[in-house]
Amino acid sequence: MPVHVDETLPLSVADVIEMVRSGILDEDDHVELLDGVLVEMLPLQPPHAYAIRRLAAIAFPVADAAGLELSIQAPLDVGSTISLPEPDLAIAPPAGRHKHPRSAVLVVETGATSLRIDLVRKARVYATGGVPEYWVLDVERRALIVHRDPRDGYYTDVRTVSEDEIVTATKLDLAVPVASLF
């Protein structure tokens, strides 16, 4: 009698790249790979899109002056074989044409319905990948949750910044009035 083992194997970054190459996934499939699972990305609602546009406008000159790239809703190499997140915004060293950015100094996600994923699963992925600073913009509560000091897959310094405050990045000359993102 055959033995049935109910075990799900995680997808790898290489699997997903092959799925794209073979046409199983395409640019209309709004998914990202987190911990070996393809997670659906919901279309951006106007407040989220606005926040990303505002933050990009503020961050671009700072990133450019520092010799870094601003990546918007594109894959970020976090050094994992089973995760290839697509943050709303990342500031990272230039990657060139044939690689995804890596070693981001700042990653930002905006959320309302995705907050659980952003605050738990993605925080772990980014901390494990060594991203020194990770911001989650909670559009509904009009607050910014700032994660810093990654250790052993978790951020040891997490605090909520209200909309009447200014948040300053630790690795960049970037100061953002949180209210300007709403």
Summary of the structure (lengths in Angstrom):
residues: 182
radius of gyration: 17.0
end to end distance: 61.5
largest distance: 66.3
contacts: 533
relative contact order: 0.14
helix: 26%
strand: 30%
